[in-house]
Amino acid sequence: MIHPSAIIDAGAELGAGVEVGPFAVIGPRVRIGDGCRIGPHAVVMGPTRMGRDNHIYQFASVGEAPQDKKYAGEETWLELGERNVVREYATLHRGTTQDRGVTRIGSDNLLMAYTHVAHDCEIGDHVILANAASLGGHVQIADWAILGGFTIVHQFCRIGAHAFCAMGSVVTKDVPTYVTIGGHPAEPRGINSEGLKRCGYADETVQAIKRAYRLLYLSGLKLDEAVAQIRTLAAQTPELVALADFVVASRRSIVR
């Protein structure tokens, strides 16, 4: 399962059933879980911890040092969960000591060709980064979010669960849970109705989220007033608590 032309450091640990393609490079202090596939010419450097059944396609660069001028060779990590797909020419970098020292990617994510995950990012589960989407350092992306092709996210921004960023979006502020944004700079465009339905949200829940969106963006209310009314609606629709909490926790302010 390991091609003879692959270069694997003696300090790397490979689980059962791992496949390594021609001319792939696996560096020291890399741990690869059972059933992973590392494609031809892919490079996995360490320290990196990878769960089971990930598929790293050809020419991807996983676990390389961060692109941060303050980085001075400290021990930092990249962590991947399970069943992630990392397509051609994607770049995933380790963390820095200016943060928690780890870039963390959850499970069941799809990172398409030429995507970039910078140092200290945190990505949840079931996230899609379409072709050439790029994350600055310290970005947080919650579960089920989707970034369209060529989306650019400024460092320290947060993107909430089930949010949708249209193709070519330039994100410089936080994108609340459930919200769709687009443009340069990004502006709110509604909620991710289709994504919510695909994830099994009931019609009445989607309608309640639309009402919350109107309070947040179309009512003319101040932000704290809108959040207060959303929390009132959350008594009947608990899914709105996540939206209210996200807005309150925002440090960069939200796209609005």
N, C-alpha and C positions, 0 to 999 in steps of 0.2 A: 504493500500500500504506500510505500515511500519510494519515490523515484530515485535512482542512483545518482542523478545529477543534483539533487537537492542538498543544501548545506545546512546541517542541523548542529547547533552547538551542543557540546557534551553536557552543559548545564541546563538544557531544556528538558521539560517533562511532557511526554505525549501519552495521552490516554489510549484505551483500547479502540481499535478500528480507525484510528486517525489516518487520513490520506494526505500525502504531501506531493504536489506535482513537480514537474521538471523545473529545475533552476530556482525553486523557491528557497528563501533564506529564513531560518528560524534562529534567533539569537539566544544568548544566555538569559536565564531567569524568566523564561517563558513557560507557562503551564497551560496546556491545551487539553480540554476535556474530551471524553469519549465521543467518537463518531464525527469529529470535526473534519472538514475538508479544506485544505489550503491549496489554492490553485497555482498554476505555473507562474513563476516570476514574482509571486507575492512575497512580501517581506513582513515578518512579525518580529519585532524587537521587544526587549524587556526592560524593566519588570512589567510583565503583562500576565493577567489571569483570565482565562477564557473557559466558560462552561461548555456543556456538551452540545453537539449537533449544530455548531455554527458553520457557515459556508463562506469562506473568504475567497473571492474570485481573483483571477489573474491580475497582476500589477498593482494590487492594493497595497497600501503601506499602513501597518497596524502597530501601534505602540512605540512610535518614534518619539524622540525628544521634542518638547514643546517649542513652538516658535515664539519665544518670549525672551527678550534681551536680558531679563533679570535671572533667567535660569542659569545655574552654574554647576550643573551636573549632579544635583541632589537626587536622592532616591525617591522617585515618584512612580505612580502606577497608572496603568490602564486596566479596567475591569469590564469584561463583557459577560452577559448572562448566557442564556441558551437560545438556540434556534434563530440566531440573527443571520441575516444575509447582507454581506458587504460586497458591493459590486466593484467593477473595474475602476482603478485609479482613485478610489476613495482613500482619504487620509484621516487616521484617528490617532490623536496625540495624547501623551501622558500628561498628568497634572503638574502643578507647581507647588512649592512650599508657601507661596503667597495665599493659597487657598488650603483645601484639605489634602492636597498632595495626590489626588486621584481624579481621573476622568472615568466616569461610570456610565455604562450603557446597559440597559436592562435586557429583556428577552423579547423574542418574536418581532424584532424591528427589521425594517427594510431600508438600507442605506444605498441608494442607487449610485450610478457611475459619477465620479468626480465630486462626490459630496465631501465636505470637510467638517470634522468635529474637533474643535480646538481644545486646548488645555483646560482642565477643571470643569468641563461641561458635565451635565447630568441629564441623561435621556431615560425616560421611563420604559414602558412596555407597549408594543403594538404601534410604534411610531413609524411614520414613513417620511423619509427625506428624498424627494425626487431629484433628478439629475442636477448636479452642480449647486445644490443648496449648501450654504456655508454658515457655520456657527462661529462667532467670535468666542473668546475665552469666557468661562464662568456662566455660560448660558444654561438655563434649565428648561427642559421640555417635558411636559407631563404626558401620561398615557393617552394613546389614540390620537395624538395630534398629527397633522399632516402639513408638510411644507412643500409647496409646489416648486417646480424647477426654477433654479437661479434665484431662489429666495436668499436674502442676506440678513443675518440677525446680528445686531450690535452686541458687544460684550456686556455681560451682566443682565441681559434681558431674560424674561420668563415668558413661556408660552404655555397656556393652561390646557387641561385635558380636553380632548375633542375639539380643540381650536383648529382652524383651517387658514393657511396663508396661501393666497393665490400666487400663481406663477409671477416671478419677478418682483415680489414684495420686498421692500426695504424696511426692516423692522428696527426701530430705535427706542420703542417703549414696550411695556409688557402687553401681551395679548391675552385677554381674559378667557377663562374657561368657556367653551361652547361657541366662541365668537369667530366669525369669518372676517379676514382683513385682506386688503390688496392695495397696490399702488406704491408710489415713490414720492414722498414718504407714505407708509401704510396708513390706511384709513379704515374704519369699521364698515362692513358691507352687509351685516345681518348675522344670523347664526348658522351653524353647520348642520342644518336640518337633515340633509341626506345622510351624513355621517352618523348622526344620532339614531336615525331610524335603522341603519345597518347594524348598529350596536344594540338594537332591541329596545330602545326607548319608546314608550307608549306615546300615541298621538297627543293625549292630554298633557303629558309631561313636556313634549316639544312645544306645545302651545303655551304652557306656563313659562318656558324658557324664552319664548318670543316676547311675552309680556314683560319679563324682566329686562330683556334687551331694550325694549322701548323705554322703560324707566331709566335705564342707564344712559341711553344715547339720544332719545327723541323727545323726552319730556321737558327738557329745560331745567330739571332739578339739579341742585348741587350734588356733588359726588356722594357726600355723606347722607344726604336726604334720599338719594336713589338707593343706596345700600340699605338704609333703614326700611324702605318699602319692600325691597327684595327679601329681606329677612322676614317681613310679615307674610309675604307670599310663601316663604319656605315652610311655614307651618302646615300648609297643605301639599307642598311639593318639596320634599327634603333635598332633591337634587340641586335646588337653588342655593343651598348653604355653601357649596363649593365655589359658586360664582361670587357670592358676597365675601367669603373668606379670601379669595384670590385678590379681589380689588383692595380690600383693607390691607393686605400684606404687601402690596406693591410699593417698592422703593423708587422706581424710575418713573412712576405714574403709568397709566394705561393708555393704549391707543384710543383716542377719543376725538 
